[in-house]
Amino acid sequence: MNFDFKKEPDFTGILICTDFDGTLYSHGIAPANVPAIDYFMKRGGKFTLCSGRDGRLLNGGNLPFTPNAPAACMNSGMIYDFEKDEILEKNPMDDDYYVLLEDLIAGMALRRADIVSEDLRIGFDTADPADFAAARAKIKTPVYKLVVYKAQPSDDWVPEEAVRILAGRANILSNSRNCFELTRPGIDKAYGVKKIKKLTGAKLLITVGDCDGDISMFRVADDSFAVGNAIPELKKIAGHVTDNTVTQGAFPEIIHDLAYLYGGAE
């Protein structure tokens, strides 16, 4: 990384909320990303994640940096503070979450589903009612999301059948061609990034992403960057599209652009 500015930027008031898988991470975090993110945070910027991941599992040395703003985890089912290792807000699904799974299993071809609670992620074979019952019996804490695996991978990110079957009873998004994810109604990445912007008092919200699940947060951002490997639908609504992909490391490019656009660099 070589940021050769005549006047160094000041990123105070700027918040970057990035997706994790496919945007920041793919079989590791590209080495070029780490010093760029560190440069941004050391000059007043707030950097964090908005991801389907559980931030608690990424903390404790599993990231090469510590996000300095609360993160929207499990697609905003949980707002988590990396620095304090503390859950700030919980947005679990209703106790009858399993009814959504029952209706999906009855109405469309699936191969597997995962129930993700506060202390356990457990999968089951959707063709085996006993396996479903056994998985459900092990869940003792609030459920934040459900991951439903399609019978076959497809570019149909959120199947129309799922939208029809659930009819507004859950928020549906997809971070993969293999599956789609459910959270409680109104809880999506847009909710999470707006919450983080409020918590940090940021003036500018910048979102970074690559796929369907990131569309909602792009729509509420002040500016946005789709990485080079992003799906066409996201690139179409992005403020900017990077030349670099997730494996190359897009954040030096993003932070360089932000320095000129909003950081006062010359």
PAZA-111818 format. One record per residue (C-alpha): residue in three letters; y, z, x negated. Coordinates in steps of 0.2 Angstrom, whole numbers, plus 5000, padded with zeros to 4 digits. Last residue first. Layout:
BEGIN
ALAYZX;...
//
This chain:
BEGIN
GLU508249915024;ALA507350055034;GLY508150125049;GLY506550195056;TYR506450095073;LEU506149915070;TYR506149915051;ALA505050065048;LEU504050015063;ASP503549855055;HIS502949935039;ILE502050065049;ILE501049935059;GLU500649825043;PRO500049975033;PHE499150025049;ALA498049875051;GLY496649915040;GLN495449775034;THR494049835045;VAL495149865060;THR495949695059;ASN497449635049;ASP498649505056;THR499349625068;VAL499849585086;HIS501449645093;GLY502249705109;ALA500549695117;ILE500249625135;LYS499249465129;LYS498449545114;LEU497549665126;GLU496849535137;PRO496349435122;ILE495249565115;ALA495849655099;ASN495149605082;GLY496949585074;VAL497549755080;ALA498549765096;PHE500249845093;SER501249935106;ASP503049975111;ASP503950095123;ALA502150135130;VAL501750145148;ARG500749985150;PHE499949995133;MET499150165138;SER498350075153;ILE497649935143;ASP496850035130;GLY495150055138;ASP495049865139;CYS495049835120;ASP495949845103;GLY497249985102;VAL498850045095;THR500150135106;ILE501950175101;LEU502950305111;LEU504750325106;LYS505850475110;ALA504550605105;GLY504750775113;THR503050825106;LEU502250895122;LYS503050755133;LYS502450615122;ILE500750695122;LYS500650705141;LYS501250515142;VAL499950475130;GLY498550565140;TYR499050495157;ALA499050315151;LYS497350345142;ASP496550385159;ILE496450535171;GLY497150485188;PRO495450495196;ARG494250595186;THR493350515171;LEU492150375171;GLU491550265156;PHE490850085154;CYS489450025143;ASN488749895132;ARG490249775130;SER491249935123;ASN492750035126;SER492750025145;LEU493750105159;ILE493450175176;ASN494450315184;ALA493350395198;ARG493250405217;GLY494350245219;ALA493050145227;LEU491550205217;ILE490350065223;ARG491649925223;VAL492349965205;ALA490549985199;GLU490049815206;GLU491549725199;PRO490849775182;VAL492149845170;TRP492049755153;ASP491349595160;ASP491149535142;SER489249585143;PRO487949695136;GLN486349705147;ALA485749835159;LYS487449915158;TYR487650085150;VAL488550225160;VAL489550355150;LEU490150495161;LYS491650605157;TYR492450775156;VAL491050875163;PRO491451065164;THR490051185156;LYS488251225161;ILE487451055160;LYS485651075156;ALA485051055174;ARG485950885175;ALA484850815160;ALA483250875169;ALA483750805185;PHE484150635178;ASP482450635168;ALA481550675184;PRO482450525193;ASP481850405180;ALA482650235181;THR484350295175;ASP483450355159;PHE484450505153;GLY485850555140;ILE486550725136;ARG488150765128;LEU488450955127;ASP489751085125;GLU491251035135;SER490250915145;VAL489750725142;ILE488450665154;ASP487650505147;ALA486950355157;ARG485550235154;ARG484750065159;LEU485850005173;ALA485649875187;MET486749905202;GLY486950005218;ALA485650145218;ILE486050195200;LEU487950185204;ASP487750295219;GLU486750425210;LEU487950425195;LEU489450455207;VAL488450595216;TYR488250675199;TYR490050715197;ASP489850835211;ASP490650975201;ASP492350875200;MET492750795184;PRO493650895170;ASN495450885165;LYS495651025152;GLU497251055143;LEU497751135126;ILE496051135118;GLU496251225101;ASP495851175083;LYS497651235079;GLU498051075068;PHE496950965078;ASP497651005095;TYR496650945110;ILE497050875127;MET495450845136;GLY494950725150;SER496150615142;ASN494950475138;MET493750605130;CYS495150655119;ALA497050645121;ALA497650715104;PRO499050845100;ALA500250795086;ASN500050815067;PRO498450715066;THR497450785051;PHE497050665037;PRO495450595030;LEU494450635046;ASN492850725046;GLY493550875037;GLY493551005051;ASN494050895065;LEU493150735071;LEU491950835082;ARG493350935090;GLY494250775094;ASP492850725107;ARG492950535107;GLY493550425121;SER495150405112;CYS496950435111;LEU497250485093;THR498750555084;PHE500250525073;LYS501950605074;GLY503250535062;GLY504450635052;ARG504350555035;LYS502850645029;MET501950585045;PHE502250395041;TYR501850405023;ASP500150495027;ILE499750365040;ALA500050225027;PRO499150325013;VAL497550335025;ASN497550155032;ALA497250065016;PRO495550145014;ALA494850065030;ILE494250205041;GLY492350205042;HIS490950105050;SER492350035061;TYR493850165063;LEU495650145067;THR495650015080;GLY493749975084;ASP493450155088;PHE494950265087;ASP496350215099;THR498050255092;CYS499450365098;ILE500950345087;LEU502450455091;ILE504250415084;GLY505550555086;THR505850565067;PHE505150415058;ASP506550405045;PRO506450255034;GLU506850235016;LYS508250125011;LYS508049984998;PHE506249985005;ASP504649934994;PHE503249995004;ASN501749954993;MET500050005000;
//
